[in-house]
């Protein structure tokens, strides 16, 4: 189980915003100001915290210890606020809580809304770190309200940062992005403090896109943040961003780049005495080695994660380490004990309210069960994952997030346009000063411009007509290759694909060492009875729902199409023969494991499958007649239908000779089976409940 930067932000945002928060307190002061000497000393310790946080904390404690009853309120507020941020960044919640109470008392006593807003914002971070997300959300909203009343730019930025992280942890990514963009929209200067806040914002936005399964977009924001951090030598922020980039590379399956990023984060965090960053980097290294099948290295880093998390007394990180220990043990063949560890980790994460993380763990647990051949346990894990995934990633939420991104990008472009307009105004003024000397040249230019404009409009009209024609052609091409009901490819698309493969005469050389392909024919069982019992609208709903389920279990490189009526065809691209039974089992469970719900009806639906691996003999499938091969898959489907439905039948040649293959392609399937030339592989579908299986 990998942990991304949201977990790290709870504390790292404190360290990342220390300098900017120091400015917040200084800007927020009215008539009462801290002494210049104290400001300078606090500022120096905040800079020191970038590399030596323990020393910086000790220096500020000594400053606070020297306070007298007569010490000015503004001096006490400055030091207390800075100490809270340092304590939180070093994962010391106990001392931080005491000082938050003191800061709140100061704000109440002196009626200082900025101090009260800071205390509430700090409290929201503490509540979130304790897994009390509902309370953190309420407290964060109160801090935002005080930020508006205090009219403080820096408090507005920090309060929106915190609100964004809280809502993201709750799975409300749309609100998280809204708060983050609201905080960044008030950053207009180019000083170091605003740059630090920009880095935090870019990191947060990128992490939202990681949770939304869009690592490419996330990487764009992380790269922008890295560029700013290197430019101002912000080492602690750079460590967070490099960790973020490692997560994005991992999601893109660029594992060498991810390992390099995590090792760099581990070294940099160790140098900065950042225990939280170090444990996250070690945990993510464990995840990378699990993904790449190096289970011993995975187990090594997972155990190291648990040890480091125990020292931090951080339950959530302990949970991640325990999950990885279990997954690594399952990878090494210790399936039962490993699964027990994973379930223990899930229970710990559930107590922490980490829904997004639990959803990822269920997916990894399902894959581990499937690899161990425990398909029913894998199916249960997949169902649990789908339940959480549906709750977290609804289509309307994704659409709203995309709109927010477009709004942010448009705002950035508008700023660039305004700068260009200002430059154009200056240039226009210079031209006007020389206007009298260029009257003739201007007249000639006007005539030329009129001609150019005329040509331009003619060109644009032709270009628009061409674009409209091209768009119409593309739409027509799409409609001609897609099934209008399910949106899947149709027969024409498949015929085109097969013609294209046949033309590639050198493909046998290119694919000599690649796994073979496979044809899979599927047919919905008793579909006519579904139409007769529930109506054709229900039949259409079943077709649409089963199309979605098939698309969910297929890989991106496979080709899924509606062959006609209730029949589907899948072309599996490069699938080892040994894995075909697992794939068929997954399809049968994915379709028949749960009924289709339409209006108030619960409609049972299962499928029958016939499949073959290509090629069956010793030749490349390009040399064969693919239509005859497809007929073999259809024959296998027919056998599955006649043998009771809700099952898959596969055909496999035994010690094939060329004449055996030719006889089989000519339609002598029954003779080939009787002579022992063809082996039949039968895979049963999920057991149907009696109350569900009857119409």
C-alpha positions as CSV (number, residue, x, y, z in Angstrom):
1,X,0.0,0.0,0.0
2,X,1.5,3.3,-1.1
3,X,0.9,6.6,0.7
4,X,0.8,9.9,-1.2
5,X,1.5,13.4,-0.1
6,X,-1.9,14.2,1.4
7,X,-0.9,12.3,4.5
8,X,2.4,14.2,4.6
9,X,0.7,17.5,4.1
10,X,-1.0,17.6,7.5
11,X,2.4,18.1,9.0
12,X,4.5,19.2,6.0
13,X,2.1,22.1,5.3
14,X,3.1,23.5,8.6
15,X,6.8,23.4,7.9
16,X,6.2,24.5,4.3
17,X,4.2,27.6,5.4
18,X,6.3,28.6,8.4
19,X,8.0,31.6,6.8
20,X,4.7,32.8,5.2
21,X,2.9,32.3,8.5
22,X,5.5,34.5,10.2
23,X,4.6,37.2,7.6
24,X,0.9,36.6,8.4
25,X,1.3,37.5,12.0
26,X,3.4,40.6,11.2
27,X,1.0,41.8,8.5
28,X,-2.1,41.2,10.8
29,X,-0.8,43.4,13.6
30,X,-2.5,46.8,13.8
31,X,-1.3,49.4,16.2
32,X,0.6,46.9,18.4
33,X,3.7,45.5,16.7
34,X,6.3,43.0,17.8
35,X,9.8,44.4,18.4
36,X,12.0,44.5,15.3
37,X,14.7,42.4,17.1
38,X,12.2,39.7,18.0
39,X,10.8,39.5,14.5
40,X,14.3,39.1,13.1
41,X,15.1,36.3,15.6
42,X,11.9,34.4,15.0
43,X,12.5,34.8,11.2
44,X,16.0,33.3,11.6
45,X,14.7,30.3,13.5
46,X,11.9,29.7,11.0
47,X,14.6,29.6,8.3
48,X,16.7,27.3,10.5
49,X,13.7,24.9,10.8
50,X,14.2,24.1,7.1
51,X,17.2,21.9,8.0
52,X,17.4,21.7,11.8
53,X,13.9,21.8,13.2
54,X,14.8,20.5,16.6
55,X,17.3,23.3,17.1
56,X,14.8,25.9,15.9
57,X,12.2,24.6,18.4
58,X,14.6,24.8,21.3
59,X,15.6,28.3,20.4
60,X,11.9,29.5,20.4
61,X,11.2,27.7,23.7
62,X,14.1,29.6,25.2
63,X,12.6,32.8,23.8
64,X,9.2,32.0,25.4
65,X,10.8,31.1,28.7
66,X,12.3,34.6,28.9
67,X,8.9,36.2,28.7
68,X,7.8,38.2,31.7
69,X,4.3,39.1,32.8
70,X,4.9,42.5,31.3
71,X,5.9,41.1,27.9
72,X,3.9,42.7,25.1
73,X,1.0,40.7,23.8
74,X,2.2,41.0,20.2
75,X,5.6,39.4,21.1
76,X,3.9,36.5,22.8
77,X,1.5,35.9,19.9
78,X,4.4,35.9,17.4
79,X,6.5,33.3,19.3
80,X,3.5,31.1,20.2
81,X,2.2,30.9,16.7
82,X,5.6,30.0,15.3
83,X,6.1,27.3,17.9
84,X,2.8,25.7,17.1
85,X,3.7,25.4,13.5
86,X,7.1,23.9,14.3
87,X,5.6,21.4,16.8
88,X,3.0,20.3,14.2
89,X,5.6,20.0,11.5
90,X,7.6,17.7,13.8
91,X,4.6,15.6,14.7
92,X,4.5,16.8,18.3
93,X,0.7,17.2,18.8
94,X,0.8,17.3,22.6
95,X,2.9,20.5,23.0
96,X,1.1,22.0,20.0
97,X,-2.4,21.5,21.6
98,X,-1.3,23.3,24.8
99,X,-0.1,26.3,22.8
100,X,-3.2,26.4,20.7
101,X,-5.2,26.9,23.9
102,X,-2.9,29.7,24.9
103,X,-3.2,31.3,21.4
104,X,-7.0,31.1,21.6
105,X,-6.9,32.8,25.0
106,X,-4.7,35.6,23.7
107,X,-7.1,36.2,20.8
108,X,-10.1,36.2,23.2
109,X,-8.4,38.5,25.7
110,X,-7.3,41.1,23.1
111,X,-10.2,40.6,20.7
112,X,-7.8,39.6,17.9
113,X,-9.6,37.8,15.1
114,X,-6.4,36.9,13.4
115,X,-5.1,35.0,16.5
116,X,-8.5,33.3,16.9
117,X,-8.5,32.3,13.2
118,X,-5.0,30.9,13.6
119,X,-5.9,28.9,16.6
120,X,-8.9,27.4,14.8
121,X,-6.8,26.5,11.7
122,X,-4.2,24.8,13.9
123,X,-7.0,22.9,15.7
124,X,-8.4,21.7,12.4
125,X,-5.0,20.3,11.4
126,X,-4.7,18.5,14.8
127,X,-8.2,17.0,14.4
128,X,-7.5,15.8,10.9
129,X,-4.3,14.1,12.1
130,X,-6.3,12.3,14.7
131,X,-8.8,11.1,12.1
132,X,-11.7,13.3,13.3
133,X,-12.5,14.5,9.8
134,X,-16.1,15.8,10.6
135,X,-14.8,17.9,13.5
136,X,-11.9,19.1,11.4
137,X,-14.2,20.2,8.6
138,X,-16.4,22.2,11.0
139,X,-13.4,23.9,12.7
140,X,-11.8,24.7,9.3
141,X,-15.0,26.4,8.2
142,X,-14.9,28.6,11.3
143,X,-11.3,29.5,10.5
144,X,-12.3,30.5,7.0
145,X,-15.1,32.7,8.3
146,X,-12.7,34.5,10.6
147,X,-10.2,34.9,7.8
148,X,-12.9,36.9,5.9
149,X,-13.7,39.1,8.9
150,X,-10.0,39.7,9.6
151,X,-9.4,40.6,5.9
152,X,-6.0,39.0,6.1
153,X,-4.5,37.7,2.9
154,X,-2.1,35.2,4.5
155,X,-4.7,33.9,6.9
156,X,-7.0,33.4,3.9
157,X,-4.3,31.4,2.0
158,X,-3.5,29.2,5.0
159,X,-7.2,28.6,6.0
160,X,-8.0,27.6,2.4
161,X,-5.0,25.3,2.3
162,X,-6.2,23.5,5.4
163,X,-9.8,23.3,4.1
164,X,-8.6,21.8,0.9
165,X,-6.7,19.0,2.6
166,X,-9.6,18.2,5.0
167,X,-12.1,17.8,2.2
168,X,-9.8,15.8,0.2
169,X,-9.3,13.4,3.1
170,X,-13.1,13.1,3.3
171,X,-13.3,12.2,-0.5
172,X,-14.9,15.5,-1.5
173,X,-12.3,16.3,-4.2
174,X,-14.4,19.0,-5.9
175,X,-14.6,21.1,-2.7
176,X,-10.9,20.4,-2.1
177,X,-9.9,21.9,-5.4
178,X,-12.3,24.8,-5.0
179,X,-10.7,25.8,-1.6
180,X,-7.2,25.3,-3.0
181,X,-7.8,27.5,-6.0
182,X,-9.5,30.1,-3.8
183,X,-6.3,30.3,-1.6
184,X,-4.0,30.6,-4.7
185,X,-6.2,33.3,-6.3
186,X,-5.1,35.9,-3.8
187,X,-1.4,35.3,-4.4
188,X,-0.3,38.2,-6.6
189,X,3.2,39.2,-5.5
190,X,6.5,37.6,-6.5
191,X,8.2,37.5,-3.1
192,X,9.6,34.4,-1.4
193,X,6.6,34.0,0.9
194,X,4.0,33.9,-1.9
195,X,6.3,31.5,-3.8
196,X,6.2,29.2,-0.8
197,X,2.4,29.3,-0.7
198,X,2.3,28.7,-4.5
199,X,4.5,25.5,-4.0
200,X,2.0,24.2,-1.4
201,X,-0.9,25.0,-3.6
202,X,0.6,23.2,-6.7
203,X,1.5,20.2,-4.5
204,X,-2.1,20.0,-3.2
205,X,-3.7,20.4,-6.6
206,X,-1.4,17.7,-8.0
207,X,-2.3,15.4,-5.2
208,X,-6.0,15.9,-5.8
209,X,-5.5,14.7,-9.4
210,X,-3.6,11.7,-8.1
211,X,-6.6,10.7,-6.0
212,X,-8.8,11.2,-9.2
213,X,-6.6,8.7,-11.1
214,X,-5.1,11.3,-13.4
215,X,-1.3,11.1,-12.7
216,X,-0.3,12.8,-16.0
217,X,-2.1,16.0,-15.0
218,X,-0.8,15.7,-11.4
219,X,2.8,15.5,-12.7
220,X,2.4,18.8,-14.5
221,X,1.6,20.6,-11.2
222,X,4.4,18.8,-9.3
223,X,6.9,19.8,-12.0
224,X,5.8,23.5,-11.7
225,X,6.3,23.3,-7.9
226,X,9.7,21.7,-8.2
227,X,10.9,24.4,-10.5
228,X,9.8,27.1,-8.0
229,X,11.3,25.2,-5.0
230,X,14.7,24.8,-6.7
231,X,14.7,28.5,-7.7
232,X,14.3,29.7,-4.1
233,X,16.2,26.8,-2.5
234,X,13.3,25.6,-0.5
235,X,14.7,22.2,0.6
236,X,11.8,20.9,2.7
237,X,9.2,21.8,0.1
238,X,11.4,20.2,-2.5
239,X,11.4,16.9,-0.6
240,X,7.6,16.9,-0.5
241,X,7.4,17.6,-4.3
242,X,9.9,14.9,-5.2
243,X,7.8,12.4,-3.2
244,X,4.7,13.6,-5.1
245,X,6.5,13.0,-8.4
246,X,7.4,9.5,-7.3
247,X,3.7,8.8,-6.6
248,X,2.8,10.1,-10.1
249,X,5.5,8.0,-11.8
250,X,4.3,5.0,-9.9
251,X,0.8,5.4,-11.1
252,X,2.1,5.8,-14.7
253,X,4.0,2.5,-14.1
254,X,7.4,4.3,-14.6
255,X,8.9,2.4,-11.8
256,X,12.6,3.2,-12.2
257,X,11.8,6.9,-12.1
258,X,9.6,6.3,-9.0
259,X,12.3,4.4,-7.1
260,X,14.8,7.2,-7.9
261,X,12.4,9.8,-6.6
262,X,11.6,7.9,-3.4
263,X,15.3,7.3,-2.7
264,X,16.0,11.0,-3.2
265,X,13.2,11.8,-0.8
266,X,14.4,9.4,1.8
267,X,17.9,10.8,1.7
268,X,16.8,14.5,1.7
269,X,14.3,13.9,4.5
270,X,16.9,12.1,6.6
271,X,19.3,15.1,6.0
272,X,16.5,17.5,7.1
273,X,15.6,15.3,10.1
274,X,12.1,15.0,8.6
275,X,11.0,11.7,10.2
276,X,7.5,11.9,8.6
277,X,8.9,12.3,5.0
278,X,11.4,9.5,5.6
279,X,8.8,7.0,6.7
280,X,6.5,7.8,3.7
281,X,9.4,7.4,1.3
282,X,10.3,4.0,2.8
283,X,6.7,2.9,2.7
284,X,6.4,3.9,-1.0
285,X,9.6,2.0,-1.8
286,X,7.9,-1.1,-0.3
287,X,4.9,-0.5,-2.6
288,X,7.1,-0.2,-5.7
289,X,8.9,-3.4,-5.1
290,X,5.6,-5.2,-4.5
291,X,4.3,-3.9,-7.8
292,X,7.4,-5.1,-9.6
293,X,7.3,-8.6,-8.0
294,X,10.4,-8.2,-5.8
295,X,8.6,-9.4,-2.6
296,X,11.7,-9.8,-0.4
297,X,12.7,-6.2,-0.9
298,X,9.1,-5.2,-0.5
299,X,9.0,-7.0,2.9
300,X,12.2,-5.4,4.0
301,X,11.0,-1.9,3.4
302,X,7.5,-2.7,4.8
303,X,9.0,-3.8,8.1
304,X,11.2,-0.7,8.2
305,X,8.0,1.4,7.7
306,X,6.3,-0.2,10.7
307,X,9.4,0.4,12.8
308,X,9.7,4.1,11.8
309,X,5.9,4.6,12.3
310,X,6.0,3.1,15.7
311,X,8.6,5.6,16.7
312,X,6.4,8.4,15.4
313,X,3.4,6.8,17.2
314,X,1.4,7.4,14.0
315,X,-1.4,4.8,13.6
316,X,-2.2,5.5,10.0
317,X,1.4,5.0,8.8
318,X,1.6,1.9,11.0
319,X,-1.5,0.7,9.1
320,X,0.2,1.2,5.7
321,X,3.2,-0.7,6.8
322,X,1.2,-3.6,8.1
323,X,-0.8,-3.7,4.8
324,X,2.4,-3.9,2.8
325,X,3.8,-6.6,5.1
326,X,0.7,-8.7,4.4
327,X,0.8,-8.1,0.7
328,X,4.5,-9.0,0.5
329,X,3.9,-12.2,2.5
330,X,1.0,-13.2,0.1
331,X,3.4,-12.6,-2.8
332,X,5.9,-14.9,-1.1
333,X,3.2,-17.6,-0.9
334,X,2.2,-17.0,2.7
335,X,-1.4,-16.3,1.6
336,X,-3.4,-16.9,4.8
337,X,-1.1,-15.1,7.2
338,X,-0.5,-12.3,4.8
339,X,-4.2,-11.7,4.2
340,X,-4.7,-11.6,7.9
341,X,-2.1,-8.7,8.1
342,X,-3.8,-6.9,5.3
343,X,-7.2,-7.1,7.0
344,X,-5.7,-5.8,10.2
345,X,-4.3,-2.8,8.3
346,X,-7.7,-2.2,6.7
347,X,-9.4,-2.1,10.1
348,X,-6.8,0.4,11.4
349,X,-7.4,2.6,8.3
350,X,-11.1,2.4,8.7
351,X,-10.8,3.7,12.3
352,X,-8.8,6.6,10.8
353,X,-11.5,7.3,8.2
354,X,-9.1,6.9,5.3
355,X,-11.7,5.9,2.6
356,X,-9.5,6.6,-0.4
357,X,-6.6,4.5,1.0
358,X,-8.9,1.6,1.8
359,X,-10.2,1.6,-1.8
360,X,-6.7,1.2,-3.1
361,X,-5.9,-1.6,-0.5
362,X,-9.0,-3.6,-1.6
363,X,-7.8,-3.5,-5.2
364,X,-4.3,-4.8,-4.2
365,X,-5.9,-7.5,-2.0
366,X,-8.1,-8.7,-4.8
367,X,-5.1,-9.0,-7.1
368,X,-3.2,-11.0,-4.5
369,X,-6.1,-13.3,-3.9
370,X,-6.5,-13.9,-7.7
371,X,-2.8,-14.6,-8.1
372,X,-3.1,-17.2,-5.3
373,X,-6.1,-18.8,-7.1
374,X,-8.6,-17.7,-4.3
375,X,-11.2,-16.3,-6.8
376,X,-14.1,-16.1,-4.4
377,X,-12.1,-14.1,-1.9
378,X,-10.9,-11.9,-4.8
379,X,-14.4,-11.3,-6.0
380,X,-15.5,-10.2,-2.5
381,X,-12.5,-7.8,-2.3
382,X,-13.4,-6.4,-5.8
383,X,-17.0,-5.8,-4.7
384,X,-15.8,-3.9,-1.6
385,X,-13.5,-1.8,-3.8
386,X,-16.3,-1.0,-6.3
387,X,-18.6,0.1,-3.4
388,X,-16.0,2.6,-2.1
389,X,-15.0,3.6,-5.7
390,X,-18.6,4.4,-6.6
391,X,-18.9,6.6,-3.5
392,X,-15.6,8.5,-4.1
393,X,-15.5,8.9,-7.9
394,X,-18.9,9.8,-9.2
395,X,-19.0,11.2,-12.8
396,X,-20.6,14.5,-11.9
397,X,-17.8,15.1,-9.3
398,X,-15.1,14.4,-11.9
399,X,-16.9,16.7,-14.4
400,X,-17.0,19.5,-11.8
401,X,-13.3,19.1,-11.0
402,X,-12.5,19.3,-14.7
403,X,-14.5,22.6,-14.9
404,X,-12.5,23.9,-11.9
405,X,-9.2,23.1,-13.7
406,X,-10.4,24.9,-16.8
407,X,-11.4,27.9,-14.7
408,X,-7.9,28.0,-13.2
409,X,-6.2,27.7,-16.5
410,X,-8.4,30.4,-18.0
411,X,-7.5,32.7,-15.1
412,X,-3.8,32.2,-15.7
413,X,-4.2,32.9,-19.4
414,X,-6.2,36.1,-18.7
415,X,-3.3,37.4,-16.5
416,X,-0.9,36.8,-19.4
417,X,-3.2,38.6,-21.8
418,X,-3.4,41.6,-19.4
419,X,0.4,41.9,-19.3
420,X,0.6,41.8,-23.1
421,X,-2.1,44.5,-23.4
422,X,-0.1,46.7,-21.1
423,X,3.0,46.3,-23.3
424,X,0.9,47.0,-26.4
425,X,-0.4,50.3,-24.9
426,X,3.2,51.4,-24.3
427,X,4.2,50.5,-27.8
428,X,1.1,52.4,-29.2
429,X,2.1,55.5,-27.4
430,X,5.6,55.4,-29.0
431,X,4.1,55.0,-32.4
432,X,1.8,58.0,-32.0
433,X,4.7,60.2,-31.2
434,X,6.2,59.5,-34.6
435,X,2.8,59.5,-36.5
436,X,3.4,62.7,-38.4
437,X,6.5,61.4,-40.0
438,X,4.8,58.2,-41.2
439,X,1.5,59.3,-42.7
440,X,2.3,58.0,-46.2
441,X,3.6,54.7,-44.8
442,X,0.4,54.3,-42.7
443,X,-1.8,54.9,-45.7
444,X,0.0,52.2,-47.7
445,X,-0.2,49.9,-44.7
446,X,-3.9,50.5,-44.4
447,X,-4.5,49.6,-48.1
448,X,-2.3,46.5,-47.7
449,X,-4.2,45.6,-44.4
450,X,-7.6,45.9,-46.2
451,X,-6.4,43.5,-48.8
452,X,-4.9,41.1,-46.2
453,X,-8.1,41.2,-44.1
454,X,-10.2,40.4,-47.2
455,X,-8.0,37.4,-48.0
456,X,-8.0,36.4,-44.3
457,X,-11.8,36.3,-44.1
458,X,-12.0,34.3,-47.3
459,X,-9.4,31.9,-46.0
460,X,-11.2,31.6,-42.6
461,X,-14.5,30.9,-44.3
462,X,-12.9,28.1,-46.4
463,X,-11.1,26.8,-43.4
464,X,-14.3,26.7,-41.3
465,X,-16.1,24.8,-44.0
466,X,-13.2,22.3,-44.2
467,X,-13.3,21.9,-40.4
468,X,-17.0,21.4,-40.4
469,X,-16.7,18.7,-43.1
470,X,-13.8,17.0,-41.2
471,X,-15.9,17.0,-38.0
472,X,-18.9,15.6,-39.8
473,X,-16.6,12.8,-41.3
474,X,-15.2,12.0,-37.9
475,X,-18.6,11.8,-36.3
476,X,-19.8,9.6,-39.2
477,X,-16.7,7.3,-38.8
478,X,-17.3,7.0,-35.1
479,X,-21.0,6.2,-35.5
480,X,-20.2,3.6,-38.2
481,X,-17.8,1.7,-35.8
482,X,-19.8,2.0,-32.6
483,X,-22.9,0.2,-31.3
484,X,-25.5,3.0,-30.6
485,X,-26.9,1.3,-27.4
486,X,-23.8,0.2,-25.5
487,X,-21.1,2.5,-27.1
488,X,-18.9,-0.6,-27.7
489,X,-17.2,-1.4,-31.0
490,X,-19.4,-3.1,-33.6
491,X,-18.7,-5.7,-36.3
492,X,-17.4,-3.2,-38.8
493,X,-14.7,-2.0,-36.4
494,X,-13.6,-5.6,-35.8
495,X,-13.5,-6.4,-39.5
496,X,-11.4,-3.3,-40.1
497,X,-9.0,-4.3,-37.4
498,X,-8.6,-7.8,-38.8
499,X,-8.0,-6.4,-42.3
500,X,-5.3,-4.2,-40.9
501,X,-3.5,-7.1,-39.1
502,X,-3.6,-9.2,-42.3
503,X,-1.8,-6.5,-44.2
504,X,1.1,-6.5,-41.8
505,X,3.3,-9.1,-43.4
506,X,6.2,-8.6,-41.1
507,X,4.2,-8.8,-37.9
508,X,5.3,-12.3,-37.3
509,X,8.9,-11.2,-36.8
510,X,7.8,-8.3,-34.5
511,X,5.7,-10.6,-32.4
512,X,7.8,-13.7,-32.4
513,X,8.5,-13.6,-28.6
514,X,5.1,-12.1,-27.7
515,X,2.3,-14.0,-26.0
516,X,-0.5,-15.1,-28.4
517,X,-3.9,-13.5,-28.9
518,X,-7.4,-15.0,-28.1
519,X,-11.0,-14.9,-29.4
520,X,-13.7,-14.9,-26.7
521,X,-17.4,-15.2,-27.7
522,X,-20.0,-14.4,-25.1
523,X,-23.8,-14.8,-25.0
524,X,-26.2,-13.6,-22.4
525,X,-28.1,-16.6,-21.0
526,X,-32.0,-16.6,-21.4
527,X,-32.0,-13.1,-22.8
528,X,-35.3,-13.6,-24.6
529,X,-36.8,-14.6,-21.3
530,X,-35.5,-11.4,-19.7
531,X,-37.3,-9.4,-22.5
532,X,-40.5,-11.4,-22.1
533,X,-40.5,-11.1,-18.3
534,X,-39.4,-7.5,-17.7
535,X,-39.8,-5.8,-21.0
536,X,-37.5,-4.6,-23.7
537,X,-36.5,-1.5,-21.7
538,X,-35.2,-3.9,-19.0
539,X,-33.4,-5.9,-21.7
540,X,-31.6,-2.8,-23.0
541,X,-30.7,-1.9,-19.4
542,X,-29.1,-5.4,-19.0
543,X,-27.1,-5.0,-22.2
544,X,-25.8,-1.6,-21.1
545,X,-24.9,-2.8,-17.6
546,X,-23.2,-5.9,-18.7
547,X,-21.2,-3.9,-21.3
548,X,-19.9,-1.7,-18.5
549,X,-19.0,-4.8,-16.4
550,X,-17.1,-6.3,-19.3
551,X,-15.3,-3.0,-20.0
552,X,-14.3,-2.9,-16.3
553,X,-12.6,-6.3,-16.3
554,X,-10.9,-5.8,-19.7
555,X,-7.5,-4.3,-20.3
556,X,-7.1,-1.1,-22.3
557,X,-5.2,-2.9,-25.1
558,X,-8.0,-5.5,-25.5
559,X,-10.9,-5.0,-28.0
560,X,-14.5,-5.4,-26.7
561,X,-17.4,-5.3,-29.2
562,X,-21.1,-6.0,-29.4
563,X,-21.3,-8.8,-32.0
564,X,-25.1,-8.6,-32.3
565,X,-28.2,-9.0,-30.2
566,X,-27.1,-10.4,-26.9
567,X,-23.7,-11.6,-28.2
568,X,-20.3,-10.0,-27.4
569,X,-16.8,-10.6,-28.8
570,X,-13.5,-9.9,-27.1
571,X,-10.2,-9.9,-28.9
572,X,-7.5,-10.4,-26.1
573,X,-4.3,-8.8,-27.3
574,X,-1.1,-10.7,-26.2
575,X,-2.5,-13.0,-23.4
576,X,-0.5,-16.0,-22.3
577,X,-2.5,-19.3,-22.7
578,X,-2.0,-20.1,-19.0
579,X,-3.8,-17.0,-17.9
580,X,-6.9,-17.5,-20.1
581,X,-8.8,-19.6,-17.4
582,X,-8.2,-16.9,-14.9
583,X,-9.5,-14.2,-17.3
584,X,-12.6,-16.4,-18.0
585,X,-13.2,-16.9,-14.3
586,X,-13.0,-13.1,-13.8
587,X,-15.4,-12.4,-16.6
588,X,-17.9,-15.0,-15.3
589,X,-17.8,-13.6,-11.8
590,X,-17.9,-10.0,-12.9
591,X,-21.0,-10.6,-14.9
592,X,-22.9,-13.2,-12.9
593,X,-21.7,-12.3,-9.4
594,X,-24.5,-9.8,-8.9
595,X,-27.9,-9.2,-10.5
596,X,-28.8,-6.2,-12.6
597,X,-31.1,-3.7,-10.9
598,X,-33.7,-2.0,-13.2
599,X,-36.3,0.3,-11.7
600,X,-37.8,-2.0,-8.9
601,X,-36.7,-5.3,-10.4
602,X,-33.7,-7.4,-9.6
603,X,-32.8,-9.2,-12.8
604,X,-30.4,-12.2,-12.7
605,X,-27.9,-12.3,-15.6
606,X,-25.3,-14.8,-16.5
607,X,-23.3,-15.5,-19.6
608,X,-21.9,-18.5,-21.6
609,X,-18.4,-18.2,-23.1
610,X,-16.5,-19.9,-25.8
611,X,-12.8,-19.1,-26.3
612,X,-9.7,-20.2,-28.2
613,X,-6.1,-19.0,-28.1
614,X,-4.5,-17.8,-31.4
615,X,-2.9,-19.5,-33.1
616,X,-4.1,-23.0,-32.3
617,X,-1.3,-24.7,-34.3
618,X,2.3,-23.9,-35.1
619,X,1.5,-21.0,-37.5
620,X,1.0,-17.3,-36.9
621,X,-2.7,-16.4,-36.6
622,X,-2.2,-14.0,-39.5
623,X,-1.6,-16.9,-41.8
624,X,-5.0,-18.4,-40.7
625,X,-8.5,-17.5,-41.8
626,X,-9.6,-15.5,-38.8
627,X,-13.3,-16.0,-39.7
628,X,-12.9,-19.8,-39.4
629,X,-11.0,-19.3,-36.1
630,X,-14.0,-17.2,-34.9
631,X,-16.3,-20.0,-35.9
632,X,-14.4,-22.3,-33.6
633,X,-14.9,-19.9,-30.7
634,X,-18.6,-19.8,-31.6
635,X,-18.7,-23.6,-31.6
636,X,-17.2,-23.6,-28.1
637,X,-19.9,-21.1,-27.1
638,X,-22.5,-23.4,-28.4
639,X,-21.1,-26.2,-26.3
640,X,-21.2,-24.0,-23.3
641,X,-24.9,-23.3,-24.0
642,X,-25.8,-26.9,-24.5
643,X,-23.9,-28.0,-21.3
644,X,-26.0,-25.9,-19.0
645,X,-25.0,-22.2,-19.6
646,X,-23.2,-20.0,-17.0
647,X,-19.8,-21.4,-17.9
648,X,-16.9,-21.0,-20.3
649,X,-15.6,-23.7,-22.7
650,X,-12.2,-23.4,-24.2
651,X,-10.7,-25.4,-27.1
652,X,-7.0,-26.5,-27.2
653,X,-5.2,-28.7,-29.7
654,X,-3.2,-31.6,-28.3
655,X,0.1,-32.2,-30.1
656,X,-1.3,-30.5,-33.3
657,X,-0.1,-31.4,-36.8
658,X,-0.9,-29.2,-39.8
659,X,-3.5,-31.7,-41.1
660,X,-5.2,-31.7,-37.7
661,X,-5.5,-27.9,-37.7
662,X,-6.8,-28.0,-41.3
663,X,-9.5,-30.6,-40.5
664,X,-10.6,-28.6,-37.4
665,X,-10.9,-25.4,-39.5
666,X,-13.0,-27.2,-42.1
667,X,-15.6,-27.9,-39.4
668,X,-14.7,-31.4,-38.1
669,X,-14.8,-30.3,-34.4
670,X,-16.7,-33.3,-33.2
671,X,-14.3,-35.8,-34.9
672,X,-11.3,-33.9,-33.5
673,X,-12.7,-34.2,-30.0
674,X,-13.5,-37.9,-30.4
675,X,-10.0,-38.6,-31.7
676,X,-8.4,-36.7,-28.8
677,X,-6.9,-34.1,-31.0
678,X,-8.8,-31.3,-29.2
679,X,-9.0,-30.8,-25.4
680,X,-12.0,-29.1,-23.8
681,X,-11.4,-26.8,-20.9
682,X,-14.6,-26.1,-18.8
683,X,-14.8,-23.3,-16.3
684,X,-18.0,-22.9,-14.2
685,X,-19.6,-19.5,-13.4
686,X,-20.6,-18.3,-10.0
687,X,-23.3,-20.2,-8.1
688,X,-26.7,-18.6,-8.5
689,X,-29.0,-18.1,-5.5
690,X,-32.2,-20.0,-6.0
691,X,-34.3,-16.9,-5.4
692,X,-32.3,-15.0,-7.9
693,X,-31.9,-17.7,-10.5
694,X,-35.6,-18.1,-11.1
695,X,-37.7,-15.8,-13.4
